[in-house]
Amino acid sequence: DGDEGFPGRLEVFVTYSINDKNGLEIHYEATSDKDTVVNLTNHCYFNLNGAGNGDILNHTMQMNCNFFTPNSEECLPYGEICSVKNTPFDFSKW
């Protein structure tokens, strides 16, 4: 209760699983004993070569998304929804 100024004791459970199409699924569940704000996400990065087997510079990635929400200097989204096209966030092609 009070961590980083937020009210309530927050308890979080995360489940990682692989679906039948070999996709990674992440399920979050959170409860608090007081009304509070929670916005969970994942910032893990994976080296598909395996730990200790070089860097990720030859990895390719594709993400099926067309938009992102920019953040303020305080890392808070300010409501604008922007196209990923021609930005560093454009992973629409391999």
Secondary structure as the mmCIF struct_conf table of DSSP 4:
data_model
#
loop_
_struct_conf.conf_type_id
_struct_conf.id
_struct_conf.beg_label_comp_id
_struct_conf.beg_label_asym_id
_struct_conf.beg_label_seq_id
_struct_conf.end_label_comp_id
_struct_conf.end_label_asym_id
_struct_conf.end_label_seq_id
HELX_RH_3T_P HELX_RH_3T_P1 ASP A 3 GLY A 5
BEND BEND1 GLY A 8 GLY A 8
STRN STRN1 LEU A 10 ILE A 18
TURN_TY1_P TURN_TY1_P1 ASP A 20 LYS A 21
BEND BEND2 ASN A 22 ASN A 22
STRN STRN2 LEU A 24 SER A 32
BEND BEND3 ASP A 33 LYS A 34
TURN_TY1_P TURN_TY1_P2 LEU A 48 ASN A 49
TURN_TY1_P TURN_TY1_P3 ALA A 51 GLY A 52
BEND BEND4 ASN A 53 ASN A 53
BEND BEND5 ILE A 56 ILE A 56
TURN_TY1_P TURN_TY1_P4 LEU A 57 ASN A 58
STRN STRN3 PHE A 67 PHE A 68
STRN STRN4 ASN A 71 ASN A 71
TURN_TY1_P TURN_TY1_P5 GLU A 73 GLU A 74
BEND BEND6 CYS A 75 CYS A 75
STRN STRN5 PRO A 77 PRO A 77
BEND BEND7 GLY A 79 GLY A 79
STRN STRN6 CYS A 82 SER A 83
TURN_TY1_P TURN_TY1_P6 LYS A 85 ASN A 86
BEND BEND8 THR A 87 THR A 87
TURN_TY1_P TURN_TY1_P7 PRO A 88 PHE A 89
BEND BEND9 SER A 92 SER A 92
#
